[in-house]
Amino acid sequence: MSTLKRAGAAAIALAIGGTAAQADIRIAHVYGQTGALEAYAEQSHIGLMLGLEYATDGTMEIDGEPITVIEKDTQADPATGRAVLAEAYGDDDAQIAVGGVSSGVALAMLPVAQEYERLLIVEPAVADSITGEAWNRYIFRTGRNSSQDAIANAVALGGEDVKIATLAQDYAFGRDGVAAFREALADTGAEIVHEEYVPTDTTDFTAAAERIFNAMEGEDGDKKLFIIWAGGGNPMGKINAMDPSRYGVEIATGGNILAALTAYRELPGLEGATYYYYEIPDNEVNDWLVEQHMERYDSPPDFFTAGGMAAGIAVVEAIRRAGGADDTEALIEAMEGMEWETPKGTMMFRPEDHQALQSMYHFTTEVQEGKDYGVPVLVRELGIDDMDIPIRN
């Protein structure tokens, strides 16, 4: 068991006052505890527990009713995700579920929420289709979507005579991300001239990089390679070692977890947009999160910790406003248009598609003493009103 999981056990115990049948409020966290994205999952769970704690002032009760958190492991597998979510609703009688981590797993889970007519708060899966063509009215999302990533990165990278190649994983997260990025660049003067997709478990990027460099070699203008990647095996360091500057190509990418930012240290001045970095937001919720995380885990909160916390606070706020957790229709009514405070500042569930509108952050990378990673330093906060996020459902 990792240090974070050992340290998190105390927080988990706060939520579990008995069996699921004894608890008044049952929240299922359905996430990939094992699998390729388990680092993201661990952060998300810690954040969820901290969010519930923060929003209940440490009581882990809402209006006197205790909260139980039921954990289900999707194993990063869509079929397993469907099965364990059905188990959470059917056997454990969870009124609300939170998850999943992978977009592919989350997409598989959406129909289960509709079948049981119970809420699923998607966190942190990103694919646009989750709140797009695959959406149903029982789905809310606190995590950002591909369009929010894309629009923020288009602001950071777009411009006249900018030519961009993309490299992404060949599944919903990567393909939705590139499609949204292409759309977001349309009004910036920039152009995507090549798209490259590789399997999620790729470790050798030589062939993909050669195809990208060959496609970019004949282009004029400011040439960038934009990388969209989730999980381990991020190709940025390996491709940078191939010296893309020989072809006049600069690497660009969005934000990531702290472990992945070590590769950014080799690219000072790299620009992009990020969902969260603990030193950027300036608000009381983030101050509490940073202080508590440093005290309990001897490390700062990471990328997906903030999202998990946002989901936990949203759960508590929704149940309070609905007058309880048992009436799904009352919860939906309470959550549509709901604003609440998070480590990123104010979020709002858009009534049309239940996507949480939220700030994003244009950054540039700096090398700073005492940190073994490239630090994303704020250039500009992109607030809710600065981004026109398409409604796709």
C-alpha positions as a Markdown table, in Angstrom:
| # | Residue | x | y | z |
|---|---|---|---|---|
| 1 | Met | 0.0 | 0.0 | 0.0 |
| 2 | Ser | 1.4 | 3.4 | -0.9 |
| 3 | Thr | 2.1 | 6.2 | 1.6 |
| 4 | Leu | -0.9 | 8.2 | 0.3 |
| 5 | Lys | -3.2 | 5.2 | 0.6 |
| 6 | Arg | -2.0 | 4.5 | 4.2 |
| 7 | Ala | -2.4 | 8.1 | 5.2 |
| 8 | Gly | -5.8 | 8.3 | 3.4 |
| 9 | Ala | -7.1 | 5.3 | 5.5 |
| 10 | Ala | -7.9 | 7.6 | 8.4 |
| 11 | Ala | -9.9 | 9.9 | 6.2 |
| 12 | Ile | -11.8 | 7.0 | 4.6 |
| 13 | Ala | -12.7 | 5.7 | 8.1 |
| 14 | Leu | -14.4 | 9.0 | 8.8 |
| 15 | Ala | -17.0 | 8.2 | 6.2 |
| 16 | Ile | -17.7 | 4.6 | 7.0 |
| 17 | Gly | -19.9 | 4.5 | 10.1 |
| 18 | Gly | -21.3 | 1.0 | 9.4 |
| 19 | Thr | -22.4 | -1.2 | 6.6 |
| 20 | Ala | -24.0 | 0.4 | 3.5 |
| 21 | Ala | -27.5 | -0.8 | 4.7 |
| 22 | Gln | -27.1 | 1.1 | 8.0 |
| 23 | Ala | -26.1 | 4.4 | 6.5 |
| 24 | Asp | -28.6 | 7.1 | 5.5 |
| 25 | Ile | -26.5 | 8.6 | 2.7 |
| 26 | Arg | -24.6 | 6.2 | 0.4 |
| 27 | Ile | -22.1 | 7.5 | -2.1 |
| 28 | Ala | -20.4 | 5.0 | -4.4 |
| 29 | His | -16.9 | 5.9 | -5.7 |
| 30 | Val | -16.5 | 3.8 | -8.8 |
| 31 | Tyr | -13.0 | 4.3 | -10.0 |
| 32 | Gly | -10.0 | 2.5 | -11.4 |
| 33 | Gln | -8.1 | 1.6 | -8.2 |
| 34 | Thr | -6.0 | -0.8 | -10.3 |
| 35 | Gly | -5.0 | -0.3 | -13.9 |
| 36 | Ala | -3.2 | 2.1 | -16.1 |
| 37 | Leu | -4.7 | 5.2 | -14.4 |
| 38 | Glu | -4.4 | 4.2 | -10.8 |
| 39 | Ala | -2.3 | 7.2 | -9.9 |
| 40 | Tyr | -5.1 | 9.5 | -11.1 |
| 41 | Ala | -7.6 | 7.3 | -9.3 |
| 42 | Glu | -5.8 | 7.6 | -6.0 |
| 43 | Gln | -5.7 | 11.4 | -6.2 |
| 44 | Ser | -9.3 | 11.5 | -7.1 |
| 45 | His | -10.4 | 9.4 | -4.1 |
| 46 | Ile | -8.3 | 11.4 | -1.6 |
| 47 | Gly | -9.8 | 14.6 | -3.1 |
| 48 | Leu | -13.4 | 13.2 | -2.8 |
| 49 | Met | -12.9 | 12.3 | 0.8 |
| 50 | Leu | -11.4 | 15.7 | 1.6 |
| 51 | Gly | -14.3 | 17.4 | -0.2 |
| 52 | Leu | -16.9 | 15.6 | 1.8 |
| 53 | Glu | -14.9 | 16.4 | 5.0 |
| 54 | Tyr | -14.6 | 20.1 | 4.1 |
| 55 | Ala | -18.2 | 20.6 | 3.0 |
| 56 | Thr | -19.5 | 18.9 | 6.2 |
| 57 | Asp | -17.1 | 20.7 | 8.5 |
| 58 | Gly | -15.5 | 17.4 | 9.5 |
| 59 | Thr | -18.7 | 15.7 | 10.7 |
| 60 | Met | -19.2 | 13.5 | 7.6 |
| 61 | Glu | -22.9 | 14.1 | 8.1 |
| 62 | Ile | -25.5 | 16.1 | 6.1 |
| 63 | Asp | -28.3 | 17.5 | 8.2 |
| 64 | Gly | -27.6 | 14.8 | 10.8 |
| 65 | Glu | -27.5 | 11.9 | 8.4 |
| 66 | Pro | -24.2 | 10.0 | 8.2 |
| 67 | Ile | -22.4 | 9.5 | 4.9 |
| 68 | Thr | -21.0 | 6.1 | 3.8 |
| 69 | Val | -18.6 | 6.0 | 0.9 |
| 70 | Ile | -18.7 | 2.6 | -0.9 |
| 71 | Glu | -15.6 | 1.9 | -3.1 |
| 72 | Lys | -15.8 | 0.0 | -6.3 |
| 73 | Asp | -12.8 | -0.9 | -8.5 |
| 74 | Thr | -13.5 | -0.7 | -12.3 |
| 75 | Gln | -10.0 | -2.1 | -13.0 |
| 76 | Ala | -9.9 | 0.4 | -15.8 |
| 77 | Asp | -12.1 | -2.0 | -17.8 |
| 78 | Pro | -15.4 | -0.8 | -19.4 |
| 79 | Ala | -17.3 | -4.0 | -18.7 |
| 80 | Thr | -16.2 | -4.1 | -15.1 |
| 81 | Gly | -17.1 | -0.5 | -14.7 |
| 82 | Arg | -20.7 | -1.2 | -15.9 |
| 83 | Ala | -21.0 | -4.2 | -13.6 |
| 84 | Val | -19.7 | -2.6 | -10.4 |
| 85 | Leu | -21.8 | 0.5 | -10.9 |
| 86 | Ala | -24.9 | -1.7 | -11.3 |
| 87 | Glu | -23.8 | -3.4 | -8.1 |
| 88 | Ala | -23.4 | -0.1 | -6.3 |
| 89 | Tyr | -26.9 | 1.0 | -7.3 |
| 90 | Gly | -28.6 | -2.4 | -7.1 |
| 91 | Asp | -27.0 | -4.2 | -4.2 |
| 92 | Asp | -25.5 | -1.4 | -2.1 |
| 93 | Asp | -28.4 | 1.0 | -2.8 |
| 94 | Ala | -26.1 | 4.0 | -3.5 |
| 95 | Gln | -28.1 | 7.1 | -4.2 |
| 96 | Ile | -25.2 | 8.9 | -6.0 |
| 97 | Ala | -22.1 | 7.5 | -7.7 |
| 98 | Val | -18.9 | 9.4 | -8.6 |
| 99 | Gly | -16.4 | 8.2 | -11.3 |
| 100 | Gly | -14.8 | 7.0 | -13.5 |
| 101 | Val | -11.3 | 7.9 | -14.3 |
| 102 | Ser | -10.9 | 6.6 | -17.9 |
| 103 | Ser | -13.2 | 8.1 | -20.5 |
| 104 | Gly | -13.8 | 4.7 | -22.0 |
| 105 | Val | -14.9 | 3.3 | -18.7 |
| 106 | Ala | -17.1 | 6.3 | -17.9 |
| 107 | Leu | -18.9 | 6.1 | -21.3 |
| 108 | Ala | -19.7 | 2.4 | -20.5 |
| 109 | Met | -21.2 | 3.5 | -17.2 |
| 110 | Leu | -23.5 | 6.2 | -18.4 |
| 111 | Pro | -26.4 | 3.9 | -19.4 |
| 112 | Val | -26.3 | 2.2 | -16.0 |
| 113 | Ala | -27.2 | 5.4 | -14.3 |
| 114 | Gln | -30.1 | 5.9 | -16.7 |
| 115 | Glu | -31.3 | 2.3 | -16.1 |
| 116 | Tyr | -31.3 | 2.7 | -12.4 |
| 117 | Glu | -32.5 | 6.4 | -12.6 |
| 118 | Arg | -29.7 | 7.5 | -10.2 |
| 119 | Leu | -27.1 | 10.1 | -10.4 |
| 120 | Leu | -23.6 | 9.6 | -11.7 |
| 121 | Ile | -21.2 | 12.5 | -11.2 |
| 122 | Val | -18.4 | 12.0 | -13.7 |
| 123 | Glu | -14.9 | 12.8 | -12.3 |
| 124 | Pro | -12.3 | 13.0 | -13.8 |
| 125 | Ala | -13.0 | 11.5 | -17.2 |
| 126 | Val | -12.7 | 14.1 | -20.0 |
| 127 | Ala | -14.1 | 13.0 | -23.3 |
| 128 | Asp | -16.7 | 15.4 | -24.8 |
| 129 | Ser | -19.0 | 12.6 | -25.6 |
| 130 | Ile | -19.7 | 12.0 | -21.9 |
| 131 | Thr | -21.7 | 15.2 | -21.8 |
| 132 | Gly | -22.3 | 15.0 | -25.6 |
| 133 | Glu | -23.9 | 12.4 | -27.7 |
| 134 | Ala | -23.7 | 9.7 | -25.0 |
| 135 | Trp | -25.2 | 11.9 | -22.2 |
| 136 | Asn | -28.4 | 11.3 | -20.3 |
| 137 | Arg | -30.1 | 13.4 | -17.7 |
| 138 | Tyr | -28.7 | 11.4 | -14.8 |
| 139 | Ile | -25.2 | 12.4 | -15.7 |
| 140 | Phe | -23.4 | 15.4 | -14.2 |
| 141 | Arg | -19.7 | 16.1 | -14.6 |
| 142 | Thr | -17.4 | 18.1 | -12.3 |
| 143 | Gly | -14.3 | 17.3 | -14.3 |
| 144 | Arg | -13.4 | 19.4 | -17.3 |
| 145 | Asn | -14.3 | 18.2 | -20.8 |
| 146 | Ser | -12.3 | 18.0 | -24.0 |
| 147 | Ser | -13.6 | 21.3 | -25.2 |
| 148 | Gln | -12.5 | 23.1 | -22.1 |
| 149 | Asp | -9.0 | 21.7 | -22.5 |
| 150 | Ala | -9.1 | 22.5 | -26.2 |
| 151 | Ile | -10.3 | 26.1 | -26.0 |
| 152 | Ala | -7.9 | 26.9 | -23.2 |
| 153 | Asn | -5.0 | 25.4 | -25.2 |
| 154 | Ala | -6.1 | 27.2 | -28.4 |
| 155 | Val | -5.9 | 30.5 | -26.6 |
| 156 | Ala | -2.4 | 29.6 | -25.4 |
| 157 | Leu | -1.1 | 28.2 | -28.7 |
| 158 | Gly | -3.2 | 29.6 | -31.6 |
| 159 | Gly | -2.2 | 32.5 | -33.9 |
| 160 | Glu | -1.7 | 33.4 | -37.5 |
| 161 | Asp | 0.7 | 31.1 | -39.4 |
| 162 | Val | 0.8 | 28.6 | -36.6 |
| 163 | Lys | 1.0 | 25.0 | -37.9 |
| 164 | Ile | 0.2 | 22.2 | -35.5 |
| 165 | Ala | 0.6 | 18.5 | -35.5 |
| 166 | Thr | -1.1 | 16.4 | -32.8 |
| 167 | Leu | -0.2 | 13.2 | -31.1 |
| 168 | Ala | -2.8 | 11.5 | -29.0 |
| 169 | Gln | -3.9 | 8.1 | -27.6 |
| 170 | Asp | -6.3 | 6.2 | -29.9 |
| 171 | Tyr | -9.4 | 6.1 | -27.7 |
| 172 | Ala | -12.2 | 8.5 | -26.7 |
| 173 | Phe | -10.0 | 10.9 | -24.6 |
| 174 | Gly | -7.4 | 11.4 | -27.4 |
| 175 | Arg | -9.8 | 11.5 | -30.4 |
| 176 | Asp | -12.4 | 13.8 | -28.7 |
| 177 | Gly | -9.5 | 16.0 | -27.5 |
| 178 | Val | -8.1 | 16.4 | -31.0 |
| 179 | Ala | -11.5 | 17.0 | -32.5 |
| 180 | Ala | -12.3 | 19.7 | -29.9 |
| 181 | Phe | -8.8 | 21.3 | -30.3 |
| 182 | Arg | -9.3 | 21.5 | -34.1 |
| 183 | Glu | -12.6 | 23.2 | -33.6 |
| 184 | Ala | -11.3 | 25.6 | -31.0 |
| 185 | Leu | -8.3 | 26.6 | -33.3 |
| 186 | Ala | -10.6 | 27.6 | -36.2 |
| 187 | Asp | -10.9 | 31.3 | -35.2 |
| 188 | Thr | -7.3 | 31.7 | -34.1 |
| 189 | Gly | -5.5 | 31.5 | -37.5 |
| 190 | Ala | -3.8 | 28.3 | -36.6 |
| 191 | Glu | -4.1 | 25.1 | -38.5 |
| 192 | Ile | -3.8 | 21.4 | -37.7 |
| 193 | Val | -1.8 | 19.9 | -40.5 |
| 194 | His | -1.3 | 16.3 | -39.2 |
| 195 | Glu | -3.0 | 14.0 | -36.7 |
| 196 | Glu | -1.2 | 11.0 | -35.2 |
| 197 | Tyr | -2.9 | 8.4 | -33.0 |
| 198 | Val | -1.1 | 5.6 | -31.1 |
| 199 | Pro | -2.3 | 2.8 | -28.8 |
| 200 | Thr | -2.5 | 3.7 | -25.1 |
| 201 | Asp | 0.3 | 1.3 | -24.2 |
| 202 | Thr | 2.8 | 2.6 | -26.8 |
| 203 | Thr | 6.4 | 2.9 | -25.5 |
| 204 | Asp | 8.3 | 3.3 | -28.8 |
| 205 | Phe | 7.4 | 6.6 | -30.5 |
| 206 | Thr | 10.0 | 6.5 | -33.2 |
| 207 | Ala | 7.7 | 5.7 | -36.1 |
| 208 | Ala | 5.0 | 8.1 | -35.0 |
| 209 | Ala | 7.5 | 10.9 | -34.5 |
| 210 | Glu | 9.0 | 10.3 | -37.9 |
| 211 | Arg | 5.6 | 10.6 | -39.6 |
| 212 | Ile | 5.0 | 13.8 | -37.7 |
| 213 | Phe | 8.4 | 15.3 | -38.6 |
| 214 | Asn | 7.9 | 14.3 | -42.2 |
| 215 | Ala | 4.5 | 15.9 | -42.3 |
| 216 | Met | 5.8 | 19.1 | -40.7 |
| 217 | Glu | 9.0 | 19.4 | -42.7 |
| 218 | Gly | 7.4 | 21.1 | -45.7 |
| 219 | Glu | 5.3 | 23.5 | -43.7 |
| 220 | Asp | 6.1 | 27.2 | -43.2 |
| 221 | Gly | 5.3 | 29.3 | -40.1 |
| 222 | Asp | 5.5 | 28.6 | -36.4 |
| 223 | Lys | 5.4 | 24.8 | -36.1 |
| 224 | Lys | 4.2 | 23.0 | -32.9 |
| 225 | Leu | 3.6 | 19.4 | -31.9 |
| 226 | Phe | 0.7 | 19.3 | -29.4 |
| 227 | Ile | 0.6 | 16.2 | -27.3 |
| 228 | Ile | -2.6 | 14.9 | -25.6 |
| 229 | Trp | -1.8 | 12.1 | -23.2 |
| 230 | Ala | -3.3 | 10.4 | -20.1 |
| 231 | Gly | -1.6 | 8.0 | -17.8 |
| 232 | Gly | 2.0 | 6.7 | -17.8 |
| 233 | Gly | 4.3 | 6.5 | -20.7 |
| 234 | Asn | 3.9 | 10.2 | -21.7 |
| 235 | Pro | 5.9 | 10.5 | -24.9 |
| 236 | Met | 7.1 | 14.1 | -24.4 |
| 237 | Gly | 10.6 | 13.3 | -23.1 |
| 238 | Lys | 11.3 | 10.6 | -25.7 |
| 239 | Ile | 10.2 | 12.9 | -28.5 |
| 240 | Asn | 12.2 | 15.8 | -27.2 |
| 241 | Ala | 15.2 | 13.5 | -27.2 |
| 242 | Met | 14.8 | 13.1 | -30.9 |
| 243 | Asp | 15.5 | 16.9 | -31.3 |
| 244 | Pro | 12.3 | 18.1 | -33.0 |
| 245 | Ser | 14.0 | 21.5 | -33.3 |
| 246 | Arg | 15.9 | 20.1 | -36.3 |
| 247 | Tyr | 12.6 | 20.4 | -38.1 |
| 248 | Gly | 11.7 | 23.8 | -36.5 |
| 249 | Val | 9.1 | 22.0 | -34.3 |
| 250 | Glu | 8.3 | 23.0 | -30.7 |
| 251 | Ile | 6.6 | 20.7 | -28.3 |
| 252 | Ala | 3.5 | 22.0 | -26.6 |
| 253 | Thr | 1.0 | 20.2 | -24.2 |
| 254 | Gly | -1.5 | 20.8 | -21.5 |
| 255 | Gly | -1.0 | 20.4 | -17.8 |
| 256 | Asn | -0.6 | 17.1 | -15.9 |
| 257 | Ile | 0.1 | 15.5 | -12.6 |
| 258 | Leu | 3.3 | 16.4 | -10.7 |
| 259 | Ala | 5.1 | 13.2 | -11.7 |
| 260 | Ala | 4.6 | 13.9 | -15.4 |
| 261 | Leu | 5.8 | 17.5 | -15.0 |
| 262 | Thr | 9.4 | 16.2 | -14.6 |
| 263 | Ala | 9.6 | 16.0 | -18.4 |
| 264 | Tyr | 8.5 | 19.7 | -18.6 |
| 265 | Arg | 11.7 | 20.7 | -16.8 |
| 266 | Glu | 13.6 | 19.9 | -20.0 |
| 267 | Leu | 11.4 | 22.4 | -21.8 |
| 268 | Pro | 11.5 | 25.8 | -20.1 |
| 269 | Gly | 9.2 | 28.3 | -21.8 |
| 270 | Leu | 6.8 | 25.5 | -22.9 |
| 271 | Glu | 3.2 | 26.9 | -23.1 |
| 272 | Gly | -0.2 | 25.3 | -22.7 |
| 273 | Ala | -3.2 | 25.3 | -20.5 |
| 274 | Thr | -3.9 | 23.4 | -17.4 |
| 275 | Tyr | -6.8 | 22.3 | -15.3 |
| 276 | Tyr | -5.0 | 22.8 | -11.9 |
| 277 | Tyr | -1.7 | 23.4 | -10.3 |
| 278 | Tyr | -1.8 | 23.9 | -6.6 |
| 279 | Glu | 0.0 | 27.3 | -6.5 |
| 280 | Ile | -2.3 | 28.9 | -9.1 |
| 281 | Pro | -5.8 | 29.3 | -7.6 |
| 282 | Asp | -6.2 | 31.9 | -4.9 |
| 283 | Asn | -9.2 | 31.1 | -2.8 |
| 284 | Glu | -10.1 | 29.8 | 0.6 |
| 285 | Val | -11.0 | 26.3 | -0.5 |
| 286 | Asn | -7.7 | 25.8 | -2.2 |
| 287 | Asp | -5.8 | 27.2 | 0.8 |
| 288 | Trp | -7.5 | 24.6 | 3.0 |
| 289 | Leu | -6.8 | 21.8 | 0.5 |
| 290 | Val | -3.1 | 22.7 | 0.2 |
| 291 | Glu | -2.6 | 23.1 | 4.0 |
| 292 | Gln | -4.4 | 19.9 | 4.8 |
| 293 | His | -2.7 | 17.8 | 2.1 |
| 294 | Met | 0.7 | 19.0 | 3.1 |
| 295 | Glu | 0.0 | 18.3 | 6.7 |
| 296 | Arg | -1.4 | 14.8 | 6.1 |
| 297 | Tyr | 0.6 | 13.5 | 3.2 |
| 298 | Asp | 3.7 | 15.7 | 3.2 |
| 299 | Ser | 3.1 | 16.7 | -0.4 |
| 300 | Pro | 1.0 | 19.2 | -2.3 |
| 301 | Pro | -2.4 | 18.3 | -3.7 |
| 302 | Asp | -2.1 | 17.1 | -7.3 |
| 303 | Phe | -4.0 | 17.6 | -10.5 |
| 304 | Phe | -6.9 | 15.2 | -9.8 |
| 305 | Thr | -7.0 | 15.8 | -6.1 |
| 306 | Ala | -8.7 | 19.1 | -6.8 |
| 307 | Gly | -11.2 | 17.5 | -9.0 |
| 308 | Gly | -12.1 | 14.9 | -6.5 |
| 309 | Met | -12.6 | 17.6 | -3.9 |
| 310 | Ala | -14.8 | 19.6 | -6.2 |
| 311 | Ala | -17.0 | 16.5 | -6.7 |
| 312 | Gly | -17.2 | 15.8 | -2.9 |
| 313 | Ile | -18.3 | 19.4 | -2.2 |
| 314 | Ala | -20.9 | 19.2 | -5.1 |
| 315 | Val | -22.4 | 16.0 | -3.6 |
| 316 | Val | -22.9 | 17.7 | -0.2 |
| 317 | Glu | -24.2 | 20.9 | -1.7 |
| 318 | Ala | -26.7 | 19.0 | -3.9 |
| 319 | Ile | -28.0 | 16.8 | -1.1 |
| 320 | Arg | -28.5 | 19.9 | 1.2 |
| 321 | Arg | -30.3 | 21.8 | -1.5 |
| 322 | Ala | -32.5 | 18.8 | -2.4 |
| 323 | Gly | -33.4 | 18.1 | 1.2 |
| 324 | Gly | -31.9 | 14.6 | 1.1 |
| 325 | Ala | -30.3 | 12.0 | -1.1 |
| 326 | Asp | -33.3 | 9.7 | -1.8 |
| 327 | Asp | -35.2 | 11.8 | -4.4 |
| 328 | Thr | -33.3 | 11.8 | -7.7 |
| 329 | Glu | -35.6 | 14.3 | -9.3 |
| 330 | Ala | -35.1 | 16.7 | -6.5 |
| 331 | Leu | -31.3 | 16.3 | -6.8 |
| 332 | Ile | -31.4 | 17.0 | -10.5 |
| 333 | Glu | -33.5 | 20.1 | -10.0 |
| 334 | Ala | -31.1 | 21.3 | -7.3 |
| 335 | Met | -28.0 | 20.7 | -9.4 |
| 336 | Glu | -29.1 | 22.2 | -12.7 |
| 337 | Gly | -27.6 | 25.7 | -12.6 |
| 338 | Met | -26.0 | 25.0 | -9.2 |
| 339 | Glu | -22.9 | 27.1 | -8.3 |
| 340 | Trp | -20.5 | 26.0 | -5.6 |
| 341 | Glu | -17.0 | 26.8 | -4.4 |
| 342 | Thr | -14.1 | 24.5 | -5.2 |
| 343 | Pro | -10.3 | 24.6 | -5.1 |
| 344 | Lys | -10.5 | 26.2 | -8.6 |
| 345 | Gly | -13.0 | 28.8 | -7.5 |
| 346 | Thr | -16.6 | 28.9 | -8.5 |
| 347 | Met | -18.0 | 26.0 | -10.7 |
| 348 | Met | -21.5 | 25.9 | -12.2 |
| 349 | Phe | -23.4 | 22.9 | -13.6 |
| 350 | Arg | -24.8 | 24.1 | -16.9 |
| 351 | Pro | -28.5 | 23.2 | -17.1 |
| 352 | Glu | -28.4 | 22.0 | -20.7 |
| 353 | Asp | -25.8 | 19.2 | -20.4 |
| 354 | His | -24.8 | 19.2 | -16.7 |
| 355 | Gln | -21.2 | 20.1 | -17.5 |
| 356 | Ala | -19.4 | 22.0 | -14.8 |
| 357 | Leu | -18.2 | 25.3 | -16.2 |
| 358 | Gln | -14.9 | 26.4 | -14.6 |
| 359 | Ser | -11.7 | 28.3 | -14.9 |
| 360 | Met | -8.7 | 27.0 | -16.9 |
| 361 | Tyr | -5.1 | 28.3 | -16.7 |
| 362 | His | -2.8 | 29.4 | -19.5 |
| 363 | Phe | 0.7 | 28.7 | -18.2 |
| 364 | Thr | 4.4 | 28.8 | -19.2 |
| 365 | Thr | 6.9 | 26.4 | -17.8 |
| 366 | Glu | 9.7 | 27.6 | -15.5 |
| 367 | Val | 12.6 | 25.8 | -13.8 |
| 368 | Gln | 12.5 | 26.7 | -10.1 |
| 369 | Glu | 15.0 | 25.9 | -7.4 |
| 370 | Gly | 14.0 | 23.1 | -5.1 |
| 371 | Lys | 11.5 | 21.5 | -7.5 |
| 372 | Asp | 12.5 | 18.6 | -9.7 |
| 373 | Tyr | 9.8 | 19.3 | -12.3 |
| 374 | Gly | 8.9 | 22.1 | -14.7 |
| 375 | Val | 6.6 | 24.5 | -12.8 |
| 376 | Pro | 3.5 | 25.8 | -14.7 |
| 377 | Val | 3.4 | 29.5 | -13.9 |
| 378 | Leu | 0.2 | 31.4 | -14.6 |
| 379 | Val | 0.1 | 33.6 | -17.6 |
| 380 | Arg | -3.7 | 34.2 | -17.6 |
| 381 | Glu | -6.7 | 32.7 | -15.9 |
| 382 | Leu | -9.5 | 31.8 | -18.4 |
| 383 | Gly | -12.7 | 32.2 | -16.5 |
| 384 | Ile | -16.1 | 30.8 | -17.2 |
| 385 | Asp | -17.1 | 33.9 | -19.2 |
| 386 | Asp | -13.9 | 33.7 | -21.3 |
| 387 | Met | -14.7 | 30.4 | -22.9 |
| 388 | Asp | -17.6 | 29.6 | -25.1 |
| 389 | Ile | -17.9 | 25.8 | -24.4 |
| 390 | Pro | -20.1 | 24.1 | -27.0 |
| 391 | Ile | -23.2 | 22.2 | -26.0 |
| 392 | Arg | -23.0 | 18.8 | -27.7 |
| 393 | Asn | -25.9 | 16.7 | -26.4 |
